Amino acid sequence: MRVKAFSIAAALLIGGFSAAAGDAAQAARKPSAGAAPAKRERAVPFKAGETLTYDVSWSSYLTAGTATIRIAEKKPSYSSVAYYIVAEGRPTPLVSKLYSLYYKVDTLLDAYSLLPQRGSVYSEEGKRHRMKTTLFDHPRRSADFQVETRTVVKKTIAISAVAQDPLGALFVLRSIPLTAGEKITMPICDGGTSYKVLIEAGPVEAIKLASGTVQAQRFSVTPPAEAGARALVVWLSTDAARVPVKMSAQLPVGAFVLTLSSRGS
């Protein structure tokens, strides 16, 4: 039961960060009549090379695993330019002796629109391997979703014109300034399902890290009940980088928490 819970929570917090980017993230100044809109990259608090490492704790395990989120590169992609972002999660050697687990999530986040071009989730749970891929077509408000195990299942789903995948959503949230009490709704396309989450900005709190105490703003992320996802809480540092220093989800089997252990660039 505990090992299964680790796999569920890892998928939620490492691969299924069910928070995300929505209508507010797409708000942009409209050009004057007759003027061609200038194509500019969005101003963001992150850059290629950023690497964030987390200790993963769950229930009675003070450290059940580790997770990394890194911006591997910024490169030409799908006739545009995109940040290639990768997140990986592994259990500690002790937990891995009980059950083999590995998760890798990636996304191509367009530098101009801050919308995902393509996202994937690869998971290993014991002998079970699975690859989920989503290819976004925002102008047509659709996405091609594929699940590959021993067989391949494909489907096309309707999405919002500003739908995010979970990993890209975390980075877009970093780019949206919100004050305590403000709320926004954000559309998500995750695992072949579309839904909206409610994000509410909370107060600034002191978060203890191994390197010391930092000030971070709390964000509550609540998906609709029918989405089958758990509510999350994210703390973003109050400095210019707005780094996620802590993330947590409450599961029926206990709390799952990611705490920043190191930051590189």
C-alpha positions as CSV (number, residue, x, y, z in Angstrom):
1,M,0.0,0.0,0.0
2,R,2.8,2.4,0.9
3,V,4.7,1.7,-2.3
4,K,1.7,2.1,-4.4
5,A,1.0,5.4,-2.7
6,F,4.5,6.6,-3.5
7,S,3.9,5.9,-7.2
8,I,0.6,7.8,-7.1
9,A,2.0,10.8,-5.3
10,A,5.1,10.9,-7.5
11,A,2.9,11.0,-10.6
12,L,1.0,13.9,-9.1
13,L,3.9,15.9,-7.8
14,I,6.6,15.1,-10.3
15,G,4.8,14.2,-13.4
16,G,1.2,15.4,-12.9
17,F,1.6,18.9,-11.5
18,S,-2.0,19.6,-11.9
19,A,-1.8,23.3,-11.7
20,A,-1.4,25.4,-14.6
21,A,-1.6,28.0,-17.2
22,G,-4.8,29.7,-18.2
23,D,-6.6,32.6,-19.5
24,A,-4.6,35.1,-17.4
25,A,-1.3,33.8,-18.8
26,Q,-2.5,34.6,-22.3
27,A,-3.5,38.2,-21.7
28,A,-1.5,40.4,-24.0
29,R,-1.7,43.9,-25.3
30,K,-3.6,44.1,-28.6
31,P,-1.9,45.9,-31.5
32,S,-3.6,49.0,-33.0
33,A,-5.8,48.7,-36.0
34,G,-3.8,47.9,-39.2
35,A,-0.5,47.3,-37.3
36,A,1.2,44.0,-37.6
37,P,1.6,42.4,-34.1
38,A,5.2,42.3,-33.0
39,K,6.4,38.8,-32.1
40,R,8.2,39.0,-28.9
41,E,9.3,36.3,-26.4
42,R,7.5,36.5,-23.1
43,A,9.4,37.9,-20.2
44,V,10.0,35.0,-17.7
45,P,11.8,34.6,-14.4
46,F,13.6,31.5,-15.5
47,K,16.2,30.6,-18.2
48,A,17.9,27.6,-19.8
49,G,20.3,25.8,-17.5
50,E,18.2,26.2,-14.4
51,T,18.2,23.0,-12.3
52,L,16.1,22.5,-9.2
53,T,16.6,19.4,-7.0
54,Y,14.1,18.3,-4.4
55,D,13.9,15.9,-1.5
56,V,10.7,13.9,-1.6
57,S,9.1,13.0,1.7
58,W,6.0,10.9,2.3
59,S,4.3,9.7,5.4
60,S,6.8,8.1,7.7
61,Y,9.6,8.3,5.2
62,L,11.5,11.5,5.9
63,T,13.2,11.1,2.4
64,A,11.3,8.7,0.1
65,G,13.0,9.9,-3.1
66,T,14.5,12.7,-5.1
67,A,13.2,14.8,-7.9
68,T,14.8,17.2,-10.4
69,I,13.3,19.8,-12.6
70,R,15.6,21.4,-15.2
71,I,15.4,23.6,-18.2
72,A,17.7,21.5,-20.5
73,E,17.9,24.0,-23.3
74,K,16.1,26.7,-25.3
75,K,16.0,25.7,-28.9
76,P,14.2,26.0,-32.3
77,S,11.1,23.9,-32.2
78,Y,7.9,23.4,-34.3
79,S,8.7,26.6,-36.4
80,S,9.2,28.6,-33.2
81,V,11.5,28.6,-30.2
82,A,10.8,26.6,-27.0
83,Y,12.2,25.8,-23.6
84,Y,12.8,22.1,-23.2
85,I,11.9,21.3,-19.6
86,V,12.5,17.9,-18.0
87,A,11.4,16.6,-14.6
88,E,12.6,13.3,-13.2
89,G,11.7,11.4,-10.0
90,R,13.3,8.4,-8.3
91,P,12.8,6.7,-5.0
92,T,15.6,6.2,-2.4
93,P,17.6,3.0,-2.6
94,L,15.6,1.7,0.3
95,V,12.2,2.2,-1.3
96,S,13.5,1.0,-4.7
97,K,14.4,-2.3,-3.1
98,L,10.7,-2.7,-2.4
99,Y,9.5,-1.5,-5.7
100,S,11.2,-0.2,-8.8
101,L,9.9,3.3,-9.7
102,Y,11.0,6.0,-12.2
103,Y,9.2,8.9,-13.7
104,K,10.3,11.3,-16.5
105,V,8.2,14.2,-17.7
106,D,9.1,16.7,-20.4
107,T,7.5,19.6,-22.2
108,L,8.4,22.0,-25.0
109,L,7.1,25.4,-23.8
110,D,6.9,28.0,-26.5
111,A,9.0,31.0,-25.7
112,Y,6.5,33.4,-27.4
113,S,3.1,32.1,-26.3
114,L,4.1,30.2,-23.1
115,L,2.0,27.4,-24.4
116,P,3.1,23.7,-24.7
117,Q,4.0,22.4,-28.1
118,R,4.4,18.8,-27.0
119,G,4.5,17.0,-23.7
120,S,5.2,13.5,-22.5
121,V,5.2,11.3,-19.4
122,Y,7.3,8.2,-19.1
123,S,6.8,5.9,-16.1
124,E,8.3,2.7,-14.8
125,E,6.4,1.0,-12.0
126,G,8.0,-2.4,-11.5
127,K,7.8,-4.3,-14.8
128,R,5.1,-1.9,-16.1
129,H,6.4,0.7,-18.5
130,R,4.2,3.4,-20.0
131,M,4.7,6.4,-22.3
132,K,2.0,9.1,-22.7
133,T,2.5,11.8,-25.3
134,T,0.4,14.9,-26.1
135,L,0.8,17.0,-29.3
136,F,-0.9,20.3,-29.0
137,D,-2.7,22.2,-31.8
138,H,-3.9,25.4,-30.0
139,P,-5.2,27.2,-33.1
140,R,-7.5,24.3,-33.8
141,R,-8.2,23.8,-30.1
142,S,-7.3,20.1,-30.2
143,A,-4.6,17.8,-29.0
144,D,-3.5,14.3,-30.2
145,F,-3.0,12.0,-27.2
146,Q,-1.2,8.7,-27.3
147,V,-0.6,6.0,-24.7
148,E,2.1,3.4,-25.4
149,T,2.4,0.2,-23.4
150,R,2.4,-3.2,-25.1
151,T,-0.1,-1.6,-27.4
152,V,-0.7,1.9,-28.6
153,V,-3.9,3.8,-28.0
154,K,-4.6,7.1,-29.7
155,K,-7.3,9.8,-29.5
156,T,-7.9,13.4,-30.3
157,I,-9.4,15.6,-27.7
158,A,-10.8,19.2,-27.6
159,I,-8.8,21.6,-25.5
160,S,-8.9,25.3,-24.6
161,A,-7.0,27.7,-26.9
162,V,-4.7,28.4,-24.0
163,A,-4.5,24.8,-22.5
164,Q,-1.3,23.9,-20.6
165,D,0.3,20.6,-19.7
166,P,1.0,20.1,-16.0
167,L,4.8,20.7,-16.1
168,G,4.7,23.8,-18.3
169,A,1.9,25.1,-16.1
170,L,4.3,25.3,-13.1
171,F,6.6,27.5,-15.1
172,V,3.8,29.7,-16.4
173,L,2.5,30.1,-12.8
174,R,6.0,31.5,-12.0
175,S,5.4,34.1,-14.6
176,I,2.1,35.4,-13.3
177,P,2.3,38.0,-10.5
178,L,-0.6,37.5,-8.1
179,T,-1.3,39.2,-4.8
180,A,-2.8,37.4,-1.8
181,G,-6.5,36.7,-2.3
182,E,-6.4,36.8,-6.1
183,K,-7.8,33.8,-7.9
184,I,-7.5,32.6,-11.5
185,T,-8.8,29.6,-13.4
186,M,-6.4,27.7,-15.7
187,P,-7.2,25.1,-18.4
188,I,-5.2,21.8,-18.2
189,C,-4.7,19.0,-20.7
190,D,-3.4,16.1,-18.7
191,G,-3.4,12.4,-19.6
192,G,-5.9,12.8,-22.4
193,T,-8.3,14.8,-20.2
194,S,-9.2,18.5,-20.3
195,Y,-10.3,20.4,-17.2
196,K,-9.8,23.7,-15.4
197,V,-8.2,24.3,-12.0
198,L,-8.7,27.1,-9.6
199,I,-5.5,28.8,-8.3
200,E,-5.7,31.1,-5.3
201,A,-2.7,33.2,-4.2
202,G,-2.1,33.2,-0.5
203,P,0.2,35.0,1.9
204,V,4.0,35.0,2.1
205,E,5.3,32.4,4.5
206,A,8.7,31.4,5.9
207,I,9.8,28.1,4.4
208,K,12.7,26.2,6.0
209,L,15.2,24.6,3.6
210,A,18.5,22.9,4.3
211,S,20.3,26.1,3.1
212,G,18.2,28.3,5.5
213,T,14.8,30.0,5.7
214,V,13.3,31.7,2.7
215,Q,10.3,33.8,2.1
216,A,7.8,32.2,-0.3
217,Q,4.2,32.9,-1.4
218,R,1.7,30.2,-1.0
219,F,-0.5,29.1,-3.9
220,S,-3.4,26.7,-3.5
221,V,-4.3,24.7,-6.6
222,T,-7.7,23.0,-6.7
223,P,-8.9,20.8,-9.6
224,P,-12.6,19.9,-10.1
225,A,-13.7,16.7,-8.4
226,E,-14.4,14.9,-11.6
227,A,-10.8,15.4,-12.8
228,G,-9.5,12.7,-10.4
229,A,-6.5,14.9,-9.4
230,R,-5.5,15.9,-6.0
231,A,-5.4,19.5,-4.6
232,L,-1.9,20.9,-4.4
233,V,-0.1,23.6,-2.6
234,V,3.0,25.4,-4.1
235,W,5.3,27.9,-2.5
236,L,7.2,30.3,-4.8
237,S,10.1,32.3,-3.6
238,T,9.6,36.0,-3.4
239,D,12.8,36.8,-5.2
240,A,12.9,37.6,-8.9
241,A,13.3,34.0,-9.9
242,R,10.1,32.9,-8.2
243,V,11.4,29.4,-7.7
244,P,9.1,26.6,-6.4
245,V,10.7,25.9,-3.0
246,K,8.1,23.5,-1.7
247,M,5.2,21.5,-3.1
248,S,2.7,19.3,-1.3
249,A,-0.3,17.1,-1.8
250,Q,-2.5,15.4,0.7
251,L,-3.3,11.8,-0.2
252,P,-5.5,9.3,1.7
253,V,-2.4,7.5,2.8
254,G,-0.5,10.7,4.0
255,A,1.1,13.9,2.9
256,F,3.6,14.0,0.1
257,V,6.0,16.9,0.1
258,L,8.8,18.1,-2.2
259,T,11.3,20.5,-0.6
260,L,14.0,22.3,-2.5
261,S,17.5,20.9,-1.6
262,S,19.6,22.6,-4.3
263,R,19.4,25.1,-7.1
264,G,21.8,25.5,-10.0
265,S,21.8,27.6,-13.2
